Amino acid sequence: MFLLLLCAGLTALGNAQVQESQPPDNPPKNQAPPHPNSTSAVEDVEADTPPDDVQEFHPWDPHKAIKDIEVGDFYFKKKNYRAALDRYREALVYKPNDALANFRMGECLEKLKQPEEARVHYEQYLKILPHGPLAPEAEKALRKLGADGRTTRGPDPNN
């Protein structure tokens, strides 16, 4: 009997020690020490301004760009140059260095009597595809627009 009581007492004592060694369910707040350089890493950055090396995210969707060019071509054939220009601009949002969209924008801008901007887009086309299928047309359009961006359709009495 004495042996039985001794075993029961040791078992209860062992259980109490096991319960004391288990971690608590809810540890106290701020128990973990902070990282040594955590405050210096964020002290020079304001909460509302992004860092300078972070760039704005722009969508890249070449399929949407192709579709915008197709719709722009439809408007261009219908001689709705402003609508076509909007679609070509949208294509350049989804695929910024699209050669065809730049060339088509040059054509639209030329039709809308904006030769300076047209020149920029023809030059952009030639920068992307210097020997592309539309390169001779782009070079011809640039010669037609002249060096200063004005249309040169012959002798201008105001020059």
Buried (B, 14 or more C-beta within 10 A) or exposed (E): EEEEEEEEEEEEEEEEEEEEEEEEEEEEEEEEEEEEEEEEEEEEEEEEEEEEEEEEEEEEEEEBBBBBBEBBBEBBEEEBBEBBBBBBBBBBBBBEEBBBBBBBBBBBBBBBEBBEBBBBBBBBBBEBBEEBEBBEBBBEBBEBBBEEBEEBEEEEEEE
